[in-house]
């Protein structure tokens, strides 16, 4: 019921009916919603931290370009020892 209420809001309906708006916003914001609360939480957690790449402690660079890699990124950080430091570097050229 709540999901249907969200999807039928005028702003969401207008967005879904207008391809130009979808392109600006980046898609249909209701498309990934479901009744699977655990899945929604996992998606939000996996999307919170990843950058474009991850340098692991063993020296591997990993591209974080899809949902599977974002999940690995989160799991990798969660598995680090409590005294490990995580450093995020943002750069541009």
C-alpha positions in Angstrom: 0.0 0.0 0.0 2.7 2.5 0.9 4.7 1.6 -2.2 1.7 2.2 -4.4 1.0 5.5 -2.6 4.6 6.6 -3.4 4.4 5.5 -7.0 1.1 7.4 -7.6 2.3 10.8 -6.3 1.8 13.4 -9.0 5.5 14.3 -9.1 6.5 10.6 -9.5 3.8 10.0 -12.1 4.9 13.1 -14.1 8.5 12.0 -13.9 7.7 8.5 -15.1 5.6 10.0 -18.0 8.3 12.4 -19.2 11.5 10.9 -20.7 13.3 14.2 -20.6 12.7 14.5 -16.8 13.8 10.9 -16.3 17.1 11.7 -18.1 17.7 14.7 -15.9 16.9 12.9 -12.7 18.7 9.7 -13.7 15.8 7.3 -14.2 12.6 6.4 -12.4 13.2 6.9 -8.6 10.4 4.4 -7.8 11.8 1.7 -10.1 14.1 0.2 -7.5 11.5 0.3 -4.7 10.0 -2.9 -3.6 8.5 -4.5 -0.5 12.0 -6.1 0.2 13.2 -3.9 3.1 16.4 -5.8 3.5 17.2 -5.4 -0.2 16.5 -1.7 -0.1 18.7 -1.2 3.0 21.5 -3.2 1.4 21.2 -1.1 -1.8 21.4 2.1 0.2 24.4 0.9 2.2 26.3 -0.3 -0.9 25.7 3.0 -2.6 26.8 5.2 0.3 30.6 4.8 0.3 32.1 3.5 -3.0 34.3 5.7 -5.1 35.3 4.8 -8.6 38.0 2.4 -7.5 39.3 0.5 -4.4 42.9 -0.2 -3.5 42.9 -3.3 -1.3 45.5 -3.9 1.4 47.1 -6.5 -0.8 47.7 -3.9 -3.6 44.9 -4.7 -6.0 43.0 -1.9 -7.7 39.4 -2.8 -8.3 37.0 -0.8 -10.4 33.7 -0.2 -8.5 31.4 0.2 -11.5 28.5 -2.1 -10.8 26.2 -3.3 -8.0 28.3 -6.5 -7.4 31.5 -4.4 -7.0 29.8 -1.9 -4.7 28.6 -4.8 -2.5 32.2 -6.2 -2.4 33.4 -2.7 -1.5 31.1 -2.5 1.5 31.8 -6.1 2.6 35.6 -5.5 2.2 35.5 -2.4 4.4 33.2 -4.2 7.0 35.7 -7.0 7.2 38.8 -4.9 7.9 40.3 -5.0 11.4 39.1 -2.4 13.8 42.4 -0.6 13.8 42.7 -0.3 10.0 42.4 3.1 8.4 40.3 3.7 5.3 41.4 6.7 3.3 39.2 8.2 0.5 41.0 10.2 -2.1 39.2 12.5 -4.5 41.0 13.9 -7.5 40.4 15.4 -10.8 42.5 16.0 -13.8 
